[in-house]
Amino acid sequence: QVQFVESGGDLVQAGGSLRLSCAASGSTFSVNAMAWYRQSPGKQRELVARIAANRITNYADSVKGRFTISRDNAENTVYLQMNNLKPEDTAVYYCNKFPSTILWGQGTQVTVSS
């Protein structure tokens, strides 16, 4: 069973940056597409960015040019570099496979103040 442990969330001002990390368990990490998702209060969880096993990346339109997803297969870790943060980026951020499994971690809270 794969488990995900997210970290790196914080309270930042608009225009600031954060780097999120996600440690994933399991021996098949390197062959799986991975993704970051986020959920704001009262909204459905949404896909933010994904990275394939061959490192091809895709981003939601709302974060293109500001967020960068990357992975370290040796460490079973996926990252999300977030720059020029906006108040609308405030959410709990989760990582998971893409497509997602039913097993979610606790997430990490990102709060962007205006």
C-alpha contacts under 8 A as a table, 3 or more apart, distances in Angstrom:
res1	aa1	res2	aa2	distance
1	Q	25	S	7.88
1	Q	26	G	6.88
2	V	24	A	6.68
2	V	25	S	5.22
2	V	26	G	5.26
2	V	103	L	7.59
3	Q	24	A	5.61
3	Q	25	S	5.30
3	Q	26	G	7.56
3	Q	103	L	7.00
3	Q	104	W	7.35
3	Q	105	G	6.76
4	F	22	C	6.35
4	F	23	A	5.71
4	F	24	A	4.63
4	F	25	S	6.70
4	F	95	C	6.72
4	F	96	N	6.85
4	F	104	W	6.73
4	F	105	G	5.03
5	V	22	C	5.37
5	V	23	A	5.17
5	V	24	A	6.54
5	V	105	G	5.67
5	V	106	Q	7.00
5	V	107	G	7.26
6	E	20	L	7.16
6	E	21	S	5.68
6	E	22	C	4.33
6	E	23	A	6.56
6	E	93	Y	7.83
6	E	94	Y	6.53
6	E	95	C	6.88
6	E	105	G	6.92
6	E	106	Q	7.09
6	E	107	G	5.40
6	E	108	T	5.72
7	S	20	L	5.79
7	S	21	S	5.31
7	S	22	C	6.38
7	S	107	G	7.40
7	S	108	T	5.52
8	G	18	L	7.13
8	G	19	R	6.06
8	G	20	L	4.52
8	G	21	S	6.11
8	G	108	T	6.76
9	G	18	L	7.15
9	G	19	R	7.72
9	G	20	L	6.35
9	G	93	Y	7.99
9	G	108	T	5.09
9	G	109	Q	4.97
9	G	110	V	4.74
9	G	111	T	7.79
10	D	18	L	7.66
10	D	109	Q	6.36
10	D	110	V	5.17
10	D	111	T	6.24
11	L	110	V	6.13
11	L	111	T	4.67
11	L	112	V	5.89
11	L	113	S	7.32
12	V	16	G	6.08
12	V	17	S	7.51
12	V	110	V	7.88
12	V	111	T	6.30
12	V	112	V	5.02
12	V	113	S	6.23
13	Q	16	G	5.60
13	Q	85	L	7.65
13	Q	112	V	5.36
13	Q	113	S	4.77
13	Q	114	S	6.15
14	A	84	N	6.85
14	A	85	L	5.30
14	A	86	K	5.03
14	A	87	P	6.29
14	A	112	V	5.70
14	A	113	S	5.70
14	A	114	S	5.33
15	G	83	N	7.03
15	G	84	N	4.06
15	G	85	L	4.88
15	G	86	K	6.44
16	G	83	N	6.20
16	G	84	N	5.40
16	G	85	L	5.47
17	S	81	Q	7.50
17	S	82	M	5.37
17	S	83	N	4.39
17	S	84	N	6.12
17	S	85	L	6.17
18	L	81	Q	6.13
18	L	82	M	5.21
18	L	83	N	6.72
19	R	79	Y	6.87
19	R	80	L	5.60
19	R	81	Q	4.42
19	R	82	M	5.98
20	L	79	Y	5.50
20	L	80	L	4.97
20	L	81	Q	6.40
20	L	82	M	7.90
21	S	77	T	6.79
21	S	78	V	5.94
21	S	79	Y	4.59
21	S	80	L	6.57
22	C	77	T	5.40
22	C	78	V	5.22
22	C	79	Y	6.26
22	C	95	C	6.39
23	A	75	E	7.77
23	A	76	N	6.01
23	A	77	T	4.61
23	A	78	V	6.80
24	A	29	F	7.28
24	A	76	N	5.52
24	A	77	T	6.05
24	A	78	V	7.98
25	S	29	F	7.55
25	S	76	N	6.94
26	G	29	F	6.17
27	S	30	S	7.90
28	T	31	V	5.71
28	T	32	N	6.65
29	F	32	N	5.39
29	F	73	N	6.83
29	F	76	N	6.04
30	S	53	A	6.15
30	S	73	N	5.30
30	S	76	N	7.33
31	V	53	A	5.19
32	N	52	A	6.86
32	N	53	A	5.61
32	N	97	K	6.65
32	N	98	F	7.54
33	A	50	R	7.05
33	A	51	I	5.63
33	A	52	A	4.16
33	A	53	A	5.26
33	A	97	K	5.77
33	A	98	F	5.23
33	A	99	P	7.75
34	M	50	R	5.66
34	M	51	I	5.43
34	M	52	A	6.46
34	M	53	A	7.91
34	M	78	V	7.40
34	M	95	C	7.28
34	M	96	N	5.91
34	M	97	K	4.28
34	M	98	F	5.14
35	A	47	L	7.35
35	A	48	V	7.39
35	A	49	A	5.54
35	A	50	R	3.98
35	A	51	I	6.15
35	A	95	C	5.59
35	A	96	N	5.58
35	A	97	K	5.78
35	A	98	F	5.69
36	W	47	L	6.33
36	W	48	V	5.50
36	W	49	A	5.37
36	W	50	R	6.33
36	W	80	L	7.46
36	W	93	Y	6.84
36	W	94	Y	5.65
36	W	95	C	4.39
36	W	96	N	6.55
37	Y	45	R	6.55
37	Y	46	E	5.41
37	Y	47	L	4.42
37	Y	48	V	5.05
37	Y	49	A	7.11
37	Y	93	Y	5.70
37	Y	94	Y	5.10
37	Y	95	C	5.97
37	Y	96	N	7.67
38	R	45	R	5.45
38	R	46	E	5.46
38	R	47	L	6.64
38	R	48	V	6.67
38	R	91	A	5.86
38	R	92	V	5.45
38	R	93	Y	4.27
38	R	94	Y	5.89
39	Q	43	K	6.30
39	Q	44	Q	6.02
39	Q	45	R	4.30
39	Q	46	E	6.32
39	Q	91	A	5.26
39	Q	92	V	5.36
39	Q	93	Y	6.61
40	S	43	K	5.38
40	S	44	Q	7.31
40	S	45	R	7.36
40	S	90	T	6.74
40	S	91	A	4.43
40	S	92	V	6.46
41	P	91	A	7.39
47	L	50	R	7.79
47	L	60	A	6.88
48	V	59	Y	5.93
48	V	60	A	5.22
48	V	63	V	7.18
49	A	57	T	7.19
49	A	58	N	5.61
49	A	59	Y	4.36
49	A	60	A	6.19
49	A	68	T	7.88
49	A	69	I	6.50
50	R	57	T	5.61
50	R	58	N	5.39
50	R	59	Y	6.62
50	R	69	I	6.90
50	R	98	F	7.02
51	I	54	N	7.84
51	I	55	R	5.38
51	I	56	I	5.57
51	I	57	T	4.44
51	I	58	N	6.65
51	I	69	I	6.74
51	I	70	S	6.96
51	I	71	R	7.73
52	A	55	R	4.86
52	A	56	I	5.27
52	A	57	T	6.45
53	A	56	I	7.50
55	R	70	S	7.54
55	R	71	R	7.74
57	T	69	I	7.19
59	Y	63	V	6.55
59	Y	64	K	5.72
59	Y	67	F	7.99
60	A	63	V	5.67
60	A	64	K	6.29
61	D	64	K	5.30
63	V	66	R	5.43
63	V	67	F	5.65
64	K	67	F	6.24
65	G	68	T	7.86
66	R	82	M	6.07
66	R	83	N	5.09
66	R	84	N	6.15
66	R	85	L	7.67
67	F	80	L	6.69
67	F	81	Q	5.48
67	F	82	M	4.47
67	F	83	N	6.05
68	T	80	L	5.63
68	T	81	Q	5.02
68	T	82	M	6.60
69	I	78	V	7.27
69	I	79	Y	5.61
69	I	80	L	4.57
69	I	81	Q	6.36
70	S	78	V	5.78
70	S	79	Y	5.21
70	S	80	L	6.58
71	R	76	N	7.68
71	R	77	T	5.80
71	R	78	V	4.23
71	R	79	Y	5.98
72	D	75	E	5.47
72	D	76	N	5.98
72	D	77	T	5.27
72	D	78	V	6.24
73	N	76	N	4.80
73	N	77	T	6.48
74	A	77	T	7.90
82	M	85	L	6.56
85	L	89	D	6.51
85	L	112	V	6.76
86	K	89	D	5.41
86	K	90	T	7.60
86	K	112	V	6.13
86	K	113	S	7.80
86	K	114	S	7.53
87	P	90	T	5.65
87	P	111	T	7.32
87	P	112	V	4.67
87	P	113	S	5.69
87	P	114	S	5.96
88	E	112	V	7.56
89	D	110	V	7.49
89	D	111	T	7.44
89	D	112	V	6.72
90	T	109	Q	7.78
90	T	110	V	5.35
90	T	111	T	4.55
90	T	112	V	5.45
91	A	109	Q	6.08
91	A	110	V	5.52
91	A	111	T	6.60
92	V	107	G	5.81
92	V	108	T	5.38
92	V	109	Q	4.38
92	V	110	V	6.02
93	Y	107	G	5.27
93	Y	108	T	5.27
93	Y	109	Q	6.27
93	Y	110	V	7.07
94	Y	104	W	7.33
94	Y	105	G	6.72
94	Y	106	Q	7.41
94	Y	107	G	4.58
94	Y	108	T	6.70
95	C	104	W	7.63
95	C	105	G	7.48
95	C	107	G	7.51
96	N	99	P	7.98
96	N	100	S	5.50
96	N	101	T	6.80
96	N	103	L	7.94
96	N	104	W	6.80
97	K	100	S	4.71
97	K	101	T	6.36
98	F	101	T	7.78
101	T	104	W	7.44
104	W	107	G	7.87
